[in-house]
Every structure is written in C-alpha cells, then in structure tokens.
C-alpha cells in the first residue's frame, strides 16, 4: 500500500482539526463541505473508510516516522 508523505498527513490533520473546531462553532454549509472534503482525503491517504480510523492511522503513521533524534539537522 502506498503511504502518504508525513508532511502531507500532518497538513491534512491540521486542516481537519481547524475545520472541526470551526464547524463546532459555526455550522454552515461551506465549512461542512470543506470538512467532508478533508475527511475524505484523510481516508484515501490512510487507506481507511471512516474518519475515526483515518485520524488514528494518520497519527500513528506520523509518530512512527519521527526520527529517534534530530542529529541529522544542520546546526544553526
């Protein structure tokens, strides 16, 4: 199975969380549609069929792709 790049997953999670918070405050059609779109994309990116499973899979994948240390980074 193809796996989404961690940066893509992190962006999708952030967009989902932001839209979910907005949806909780102001339930309108535009926000609901955008939330549905990002939910669908998360499901496709994680190979799941529902948003709960997609969120769990994306978070798990992001945790497992973190390097043990950041020694590979250039010194600032």
URMOTA-V129551 format. One record per residue. N is the residue number from 1. D_FIRST is the distance of its C-alpha to the first C-alpha in Angstrom with 1 decimal. Layout:
# URMOTA-V129551
n=N d_first=D_FIRST
n=N d_first=D_FIRST
This chain:
# URMOTA-V129551
n=1 d_first=0.0
n=2 d_first=3.8
n=3 d_first=6.4
n=4 d_first=9.8
n=5 d_first=12.7
n=6 d_first=14.9
n=7 d_first=17.8
n=8 d_first=16.2
n=9 d_first=15.3
n=10 d_first=18.9
n=11 d_first=20.4
n=12 d_first=18.8
n=13 d_first=20.0
n=14 d_first=23.4
n=15 d_first=23.8
n=16 d_first=23.0
n=17 d_first=25.5
n=18 d_first=28.1
n=19 d_first=27.9
n=20 d_first=28.0
n=21 d_first=31.1
n=22 d_first=32.6
n=23 d_first=31.9
n=24 d_first=33.7
n=25 d_first=36.7
n=26 d_first=37.0
n=27 d_first=35.4
n=28 d_first=35.5
n=29 d_first=33.7
n=30 d_first=32.3
n=31 d_first=30.8
n=32 d_first=29.5
n=33 d_first=27.8
n=34 d_first=26.3
n=35 d_first=25.0
n=36 d_first=23.5
n=37 d_first=21.8
n=38 d_first=20.3
n=39 d_first=19.3
n=40 d_first=17.5
n=41 d_first=15.7
n=42 d_first=14.8
n=43 d_first=13.4
n=44 d_first=11.2
n=45 d_first=10.2
n=46 d_first=9.3
n=47 d_first=8.1
n=48 d_first=11.6
n=49 d_first=14.7
n=50 d_first=17.5
n=51 d_first=18.6
n=52 d_first=19.5
n=53 d_first=16.2
n=54 d_first=14.7
n=55 d_first=17.4
n=56 d_first=17.0
n=57 d_first=13.3
n=58 d_first=14.1
n=59 d_first=17.2
n=60 d_first=15.7
n=61 d_first=13.1
n=62 d_first=16.2
n=63 d_first=18.4
n=64 d_first=16.2
n=65 d_first=16.0
n=66 d_first=19.8
n=67 d_first=21.8
n=68 d_first=24.3
n=69 d_first=27.0
n=70 d_first=27.6
n=71 d_first=29.8
n=72 d_first=27.7
n=73 d_first=29.2
n=74 d_first=32.2
n=75 d_first=35.5
n=76 d_first=37.1
